[in-house]
Amino acid sequence: MPEDAPDTTTETTQAPRDNVDEVLDLVAEFMEETLDVLDVDPNTEVDLRYEDGYVYGDLDGDEDDIALVIGRRGQTLDAIQYLLNAMVQNSLEDPIHVLLDAQGYRKRRAKQLEKDADRAVAEVRRTGQRVELEPMTSSERKVIHNYLKDLPDVQTISAGREPNRRLAVEPRGA
């Protein structure tokens, strides 16, 4: 399963081809309108593909326009993805989940989050004390939860309220 695909325990059924085409059309139209509202260069590319039960959208274009679409810590990109999925869920009987990225931002951010998690684990192991990370979105917390889930000596928990919800790393059983 792709790295940023939702973690599910049920089997993914293959979507009917006409459903995929409908989702691709909906996403393309939504993205065209959204980028127009954001006043992003009309030459910005939105590469859409269906793979492993998901629709993936990758944006590429002018660096400043892509930075605008990503927003601070990916908040704009997350919001667009959220709205895309809400639209798809409400428009189709058998919706397909949409994952949106811009010039590899999500992979770069995941690598940074993993480095932060490694530092937190080292601190927990050194001190035996809980370490709280900076506030982050649920998708960012999920990256760290998944990254650290198999470590036998530490565990992760989410604490606090949105928008300041944090992930904490602590000794297992604490």
C-alpha positions in Angstrom: 0.0 0.0 0.0 1.4 3.5 -0.8 3.0 5.3 2.1 0.4 8.0 2.5 -2.7 5.8 1.8 -5.2 5.4 4.6 -4.5 2.5 6.9 -7.4 0.0 6.5 -7.9 -3.5 7.5 -10.6 -4.3 5.0 -9.9 -5.4 1.5 -10.1 -2.7 -1.2 -12.4 -3.8 -4.0 -11.5 -2.7 -7.5 -13.7 0.3 -8.4 -15.7 0.0 -11.7 -13.9 1.8 -14.5 -16.7 4.2 -15.1 -16.6 5.2 -11.4 -12.9 5.9 -11.7 -13.4 8.0 -14.8 -16.2 9.9 -13.0 -13.9 10.6 -10.0 -11.0 11.7 -12.3 -13.4 14.1 -14.1 -14.7 15.5 -10.8 -11.2 15.9 -9.4 -9.9 17.6 -12.6 -12.8 20.0 -12.7 -12.5 20.8 -9.0 -8.8 21.4 -9.2 -9.2 23.6 -12.3 -11.7 25.8 -10.4 -9.7 25.8 -7.2 -6.5 26.8 -8.9 -8.3 29.5 -10.7 -9.8 30.9 -7.5 -6.3 30.8 -5.9 -5.0 32.8 -9.0 -2.5 30.1 -9.7 -0.8 30.0 -13.1 -3.2 28.2 -15.5 -0.2 26.2 -16.8 0.1 24.5 -13.4 -0.2 20.7 -14.1 -2.4 18.4 -12.2 -1.4 14.8 -13.0 -4.2 12.5 -12.0 -4.0 8.7 -11.9 -5.9 5.8 -10.4 -3.7 3.2 -8.6 -4.3 0.6 -5.9 -7.9 1.8 -5.2 -7.0 5.5 -4.9 -6.9 8.5 -7.1 -3.6 10.4 -6.8 -3.2 14.0 -7.8 0.2 15.5 -8.2 0.6 19.2 -8.8 3.6 20.7 -10.6 4.3 24.2 -11.7 5.8 27.5 -10.7 7.5 27.3 -7.3 5.6 30.3 -5.8 2.3 28.9 -7.0 3.0 25.5 -5.6 4.1 27.1 -2.3 0.7 28.9 -2.2 -1.2 25.6 -2.9 0.8 23.8 -0.2 0.4 26.6 2.4 1.9 26.7 5.8 2.9 23.2 6.9 0.7 21.8 4.1 -2.5 23.2 5.6 -3.9 24.5 2.3 -3.0 21.2 0.5 -4.8 19.3 3.3 -7.8 21.5 3.1 -8.1 21.1 -0.7 -7.7 17.3 -0.3 -10.4 17.3 2.4 -12.8 19.3 0.2 -12.0 17.0 -2.8 -12.8 13.9 -0.7 -16.0 15.4 0.7 -17.2 16.3 -2.8 -16.4 12.8 -4.1 -18.0 11.1 -1.1 -21.2 13.2 -1.7 -21.3 12.8 -5.5 -20.8 9.1 -5.9 -22.4 5.9 -4.6 -19.1 4.1 -4.5 -16.5 6.9 -3.9 -12.8 6.5 -4.3 -10.4 8.3 -1.8 -8.3 11.1 -3.3 -4.7 11.8 -2.2 -3.3 15.1 -3.3 0.4 16.2 -3.4 2.4 19.0 -4.8 6.0 18.5 -6.1 6.6 15.7 -3.6 5.8 17.9 -0.5 4.2 15.0 1.4 7.2 12.7 1.1 9.6 15.5 2.1 7.4 16.4 5.1 7.2 12.7 6.1 11.0 12.4 6.1 11.2 15.5 8.3 8.6 14.1 10.7 10.5 10.8 10.9 13.7 12.7 11.8 11.8 14.6 14.5 10.4 11.2 15.7 13.9 9.7 15.8 15.1 12.6 18.0 12.1 12.2 20.3 12.8 8.5 20.7 16.4 9.1 21.5 15.4 11.7 24.1 12.8 9.3 25.7 15.4 6.5 25.8 18.0 8.8 27.3 15.7 10.4 30.0 12.8 7.9 30.4 10.5 10.9 30.2 7.7 11.7 27.8 8.6 14.0 24.9 5.9 16.1 23.2 6.4 17.2 19.6 5.1 20.4 18.0 1.3 20.7 17.1 0.6 18.9 13.9 -2.3 17.8 11.7 -3.9 14.3 12.1 -2.2 13.1 8.9 1.2 14.2 10.2 0.6 12.5 13.5 -0.4 9.4 11.7 2.9 9.4 9.8 4.8 9.3 13.2 2.4 6.8 14.8 3.0 4.4 11.9 6.7 5.1 11.8 7.2 4.3 15.5 4.5 1.6 16.0 6.8 -1.4 15.9 9.3 -0.1 18.5 9.1 -2.3 21.6 10.2 0.3 24.1 8.3 3.4 23.2 4.7 4.3 22.3 3.0 7.3 20.8 -0.2 9.1 21.9 -2.0 12.1 20.7 -2.9 14.8 23.3 -4.6 18.1 23.3 -7.2 19.7 21.2 -7.2 20.9 17.6 -5.5 23.0 16.2 -2.9 22.4 18.9 -3.1 18.7 19.1 0.3 17.1 19.6 1.9 13.7 19.4 3.9 12.5 22.4 6.4 9.8 22.5 6.8 8.0 25.9 8.2 4.8 27.3 5.9 1.9 26.5 3.6 1.2 29.4 4.0 4.6 30.9 
